[in-house]
Amino acid sequence: MPRVIAIVGPTAVGKSSIAVELAEALGAEIVSCDSMQVYRGMSTLTQAPSRAQRCRVQHHLVDCIEPTQCFSVGEYRRMALPIINQILERGKRVLIIGGTGLYLKALTENFCDAPPADVRVREQLWGECQGVGTSVLHNRLRHVDEAAASRIHPNDARRIIRALEVYALTGRPISSWWRTATAELLPGQTVVVGLTREREELYRLINERLLQMVYEEGVINEVRHLLGLPLSRTVRQVHGLADIEQYLQQAISLREMIETWQQRVRNYARRQMTWFRQTAGIQWLPVAADERPWTSAERIRDLIRQPQPPAAVAA
């Protein structure tokens, strides 16, 4: 049986509950692979594992970064590697759980280890972008890094700004960092299992989950507290925050807020599935509507006990 198992899939598919059952069965620890659950003070908004789940199984990289800080895939990789190695050295298995495909890719494929974000430089570039537009910044990038400009779409502000940021910090074009990308961290020892549900069932779960967050779990008060902080640009991207902020400003009704938020999350789930379906080596496991988490965990355990084809192991 592999020592490292990754369980991926769209939001609300049931990853957290299934992972806890599987971790207990395998004697494993869980390493989160979620770009937003890493932040403190927003566990409801990010649908982070519950306190009860974290008491049952040791979770890592959940609720550990201040929401005023930016957090990048490179920083995730640098934090995750020693944690994974320490778990393995203790003779335990690792479950990597989440829906952020880029974070999983950073652990299992070659990765560009360019310097981390610089808040001052990035904010300056974002300000310029808002003032003159992405096309001007893309032209600037073309002058300093033709190779990167040819790969980055002129409307992709985030990647344009990242490329200009790296050049400003290092004097080197980001394309040169791409050419020296480091090898994968988990070569040949990771099996990736993707969880799916019927689309209508998944959408129903998303809608119900957000209603529960609003009416039972106090997500509006959580956001009200967050909005009193100088939130990082990364945190500002979490689904639901902008919609709840509009509601708190009385710009939209509660019903409009919920419906807009639900639609955003359904769209996000669809994008997640598009990403993962384009990723080679994932073994897909459909989850039935009435299936209990422990049953899904048993099915995953049976699946990963089978001999793995090389393509699946190298995913």
N, C-alpha and C positions, 0 to 999 in steps of 0.2 A: 504494500500500500504506500502511496506517495507520502512524503513528509510535509509537503506544502500543498494545500488545496485552496483554490480561489473559487468563491461563489459570487457570481455577478448576475445582473438583471436589472430591469427597470424599477423605479420607485414603486412602493406598495405591493410588490410581488410577493413579499413575505420573507425576505432574506434574513432579517435579524432573528426572527423566531425560529426559523429552520436552523440557522447557524448555531444558536445556543444548544439546541437538541443534539446536533451533530458534534459540537465541541465536547459536550459531556460524554457522548458515546465514545469518542476517540481520545479523550484526555488531551484536548487541544486548547490553545489560547487563540483569541481572535484579534486580528490586526485590521482596523478599519481602513477602507479604501474609498473614503468619501470626502470630497473637497470642502464640505460645509460642516459635517459633524465634528470636525476637528476643533471648532470654535466653542468657547465657553459662553454660558448664559443664553443659549438659544437651542436647547435640546428639543423643545417642542417644535419649533419652527423647522428644524432640520430633520425631524423624525429620528432622532438618535436612539440607540438602545436604551431601554428603561433602566431605572435603578435596580429593579428586580433582576433583569437580565444580566446586568453587570455584576451583581452579587453572585449569580450562579456560575458565571464564567469570566475569567480575566479578559478585559478588553483593553486594547492599546490604541492610541491616536484618536481618542474620543474626548471632547471637552477639555482640551489642553492648551489652546492658543487664545489669546485675548482677541475679542472682535475688533479692536482698534488696529490690529496688525494685519498686514498683507501676508498671504501664505501661497507659495507656488508649488508646482509639481516637483521642482528641484529640491525644495526644502522638505517636501514629503518624502522623497526618495532618501535623502540624507538621514532623516529621522527613522524611517521604517527599516532600513538595512540592519543597523545594530540591534534593534528590537527583535527582528526575525531571527538573526543569528543567536541571540541570547536564548530565545525560546527553544531553538533546535539544540543548542548546547546543553539545555536542561533535559534533553531526551523527550521533549514533547513535540506534537505536531502543531502546525500553524494553519489557521483558517484566515484567509484574506477575504474580507467581505465588503462589498460596496457596489455602487453604481457609477463611479467615476472612471470611465474607461481609460482616460489618459494616465491616471495614477497607476492603474494596473500595468499599462504599457511601459511605464517608467521602471517597473520592477522586473518585467519579463522580456523586454527587448532592449536594443541599443538605445542609449539616451545621451542627449547633448547636455553636458554638465557646465553650461555657461553660468556666470555669476548670478547670485540672487538679485531680486528686484531692489532698486534704490527708490525709496518713496519720493524723495525730492526731485530726482530726474524724471520719474514716471509721471508725477503730478504736473510737472512743467510741460511734458509732451502731450498729456491729455488736454491741458488747457489750450495748447496750440492747435490740437486737433479740433477742438470745439470751436475755435476761432476761425481757422482757415480751411478746415475740412481734411479728410483723409487723403485726397488726391495729391495735395501739396506735400504732405509727409511722405507719401509713396514716391513721389518724384525725388525728394531728398534722399530717401533710401536708395533709389536707383543710382544716384551719384556716388554713394559710398559702398554699395554692395549690390551689384547688378544681379548676382546669382540669387540672392535672397529676394530681391524685388521681383524676379521672374517667377518665383514660387509662391509669393504671397499676393493674394488678390488685392487690387487697389482699394476695395471697400472694407478689408479686414483690419479695422483700426487696432484691435488688440495685438495682433501679430506684428503689424508695422511698428507700433510703439515699442514692443519688446525688442525688435531688431535694432531700432535706433537707440534704445536704452543700452543694449549690450555694447554697441559701437561707442557710445559716449563714455561708458565706464571703463572699457578696455582698449579702445583704439583699434580693435580687431573686428572685422565684419562677422556677423553671426554665422554666415555660411562656413567660415573657417572653423567655428566651434562644431558645426554639424559634421564636418569631415573627420573630426577627432572624437566622435561620440564614443563613450565607454560601452563595454559589453554589458549584456544583461546580468542582473544580480542573481537570478534563480535559474540558471541554465539546466534544462533537462530534469528538473525535480518538481515541477509544478503542474498540477492537473487543474484545468479550469472548467467549472460546471456552470452553465447558464440556466437560470430559472425563467420559465415563461408561463403565462396564463392566456386564456382566450381574451381577445381585445375587450369585448364588452364587460367581461368579469373584471379585468384589470381597471378599466375606467370606473366601474361601480365601486371598487375598493378605494380608488383615489378619491372619488367624491365623498364617500362615507368617512374616510380617514380625515379629510380636511374639515368636515362638519364636526367631527369629534374633537379636533384640535381647537376649533372656535368655541363650541358650546360646553365642552367638558374639561379641556386641559389648559385653558387660560392663555392661548397663544397671543391674543390681542394685548394682554397686560405684559407679556414677555417682550413683544415688539415695542410697546410704549416705553419700557425701561431701556431697550437697546437704542431707541431714537434719542435718548439723552446722552449718548456717548458719541465721540468722533469716530464713527465706523469706518473701517477700511473700505476701499473700492471693491475688494473681493467680497466682503460680507454684504455689501449693497446689492450684489447680484443674486442673493439667495431668493428662491421663489417664495412669494407671499409677502415679503417685507414691504415692497413698494405699494402693493395693493392695500395692505393694512394701514400703511402710512396715509394713503389717500382717504381711507375711511375715517381715520382719526382726525384728519383735517376737514372732515365733513364735505369732501369733494365728491364722494360717491356713497351710496347707501350700503348697509350691511349685505343685503342680497346681491348687489352689483359686485361688491368686493369678493364675496364667496364664489360667485359664478366665474368671474374673471380669473381668480386664483386657480380654481379647478381646471379651467381651460388651459392655463399656462402649464400646469403640472401634467395634464394629459399630453400636451404637445411635447413636453420634455421627455416623458416616458417613451414616446414614439421615437424621438431622436436618440435616446439611449439604446433602444433596440436596433436602430439602424446602425449605430456604431458597433455594437457587439456582433451583429450578424455579418459585418464586414471583417470581423477579426477571426483569423484562422485558428483552428484547434480547440474551439469551445465545444464541449459536449452538452447538448441541450436536454433539459428535463422538464417536460410540461407538468404543471401543478394543477390538479383538479380543484374545482370550486369548493368542494366539501372536504378536501384533504387536510388532515391535521399535520402540524409541523413535525411531530415525531415520525409520522409516516413518510413525509418527504425526506427527512434526515436518513431514515433507513434505506430509502431508495437511492439516495446519493452514496451512502456507504457501499451498497451493493454495486453501484456503477463504478466507483473508483477502485474496487477490489479486482475488477476485471483487468486482464492484461491491456496496457495502454499502447496504442499505435504511436510511432515516433512523433507524428505531427501534433497529436494531442498533448504529449508530454512536454514538447518544446514550446507550447503556447505560452 
